[in-house]
């Protein structure tokens, strides 16, 4: 007959910290401090055994937090090139092409079938593809050699900055491989500490409670959000009660300004207290900057006409 797994065989610390490095940070620090009893011959060896695993996780976690947003400069360079492609470059190329082929003629359509549209709308990848196609179409056309030189130079800039963007993003993922590996290892070590304490206090298991932050293990939820937003939209992210010392890391991966605020209700209006994060930037903000402590609902508003992408991490 089937049934649920015996709950002692489930590592609740591993489960509750999945997707929440902050939960692991709070749990590990709490237990390490509780084990720091130098005069206790049973408890203190557990402290010494756990210490290097806690330090390894803290080091990896701190490095990951510090790197969030560092890819912005690389990403920004690529999108600046994409922006100039639609606002400046294609206009110069189009005017030069029209000096040779009148707009609407077969020769013109062979180069710019949809005029400037392919360079001003669609995804960044589509715009790069359109630029590469134009370069090929310009090959050998008398009178447009100078335009081809400009197009080819732009392709080099687009490809170089795109490589930098992709490299930066791959080095700072939402779930860092290094942090995740150390989280799992630390959860296993904490589970081992629990096992040792269960043996030591087997006659009175309630004495184990002071060694673990039971509230965090039972109640702390998601601490990392990564979202895409529609233009000029507003979204509710979470309901949470913070303490005054909490901080939040924001990374804006878009060309629009994003407004974050803690408001009274999920569907309420953003009041006079909010934090605006500039396009293509990352910053750590005290939670009190988002609104009064009595407000528990975090919302974000996209102030731009284009789509937006961001990451929020409760530290």
Buried (B, 14 or more C-beta within 10 A) or exposed (E): EEEEEEEEEEBBBBEBBBBBBBBBBBBBEBBBEBBBEEEEEEBBEBBEBBBEBBBBBBEBBEEBBEBBBEBBBBBBBBBBBBBEBBEEBBEEBBEBBBEBBEEEEEEBEEBBEEBBEBBBEEEBEEBBEBBBBBBEBBEEBEEBEEBBEBBBEBBEBBBEBBEBBBEBBEEBEEEBEBBBEBBBEBBEBBBBBBEBBEEBBEEEEEEBEEBBBBEBBEEBEBBBBBBEBEEEEBBBBBEBEBEEEBBBBBBBBBBBBBBBBBBBEBEEEBEEBBBEBEBBBBBBBEBBBBBEEEBBBBBBBBBBEEBBBBBBBBB
